Amino acid sequence: MYASMQSGFRGWARSGPRDGSKSGSANETMGMRMGMGQLSENKNESRDELLAEAVRLREAGRKEEARERLVALSAQWPQDAEVAYQTAWVHDTLGLEAEAVPYYERALAGKGLSDEDRRGALLGLGSTYRILGRYAEAVATLGDATAEFPDDGALKTFLAMALYNTGRTHDAMELLLTLLAATTRDPEIAGYRPAIEEYAKDLHATV
């Protein structure tokens, strides 16, 4: 009997598992893949929901609660630029500028920010550098930002402040006067726009 059983086992080994066994193995593999996909989707949904809730808390004035949640999210998703940006933002609103800087830097080094969020992160980082006395970094950051978003008046305004802090007062005045002439709704100022823009190029010029 042992020989018969051994012969039967060898025959099964040569021919391989029956079709039903193959089908079961394939189904198990497919099931595992589907399960992993669902876990990934659930993880993304969880991230989106948690981030949205943290933003709602900040907007509702519950900034410390929002900060705690965003710090935890940043630890869980350290490469997520949007999470990093929101974490930087909430630190900034709490007056924690030094703590905001690494999150701003992480957000800008990553990928996935919308144009609006990238503009906001550049302005946030540049203005935070300035308030921390890191004037050269502020000028570099805001200068690059105005080149990337040339129509953004807020970026130019903060750049002018940083230029002033580095002693480049003429450049700061030129930038502000040109911006004022281009964007003012005051008809009395607007009427002098050509003169203001011309004089802004060289405030020391005389005739």
KAVEN-V645133 format. One line per field, one symbol per residue. burial: 1 if it has 24 or more other C-alpha atoms within 12 Angstrom, else 0. A space follows every 50 residues. Layout:
burial: ???
This chain:
burial: 00000000000000000000000000000000000000000000001001 10111001000011011111101100100111111111111110001111 11111111000010001111111111111110001111111110110000 01111111111111100000111111111111000000000000011001 0000000
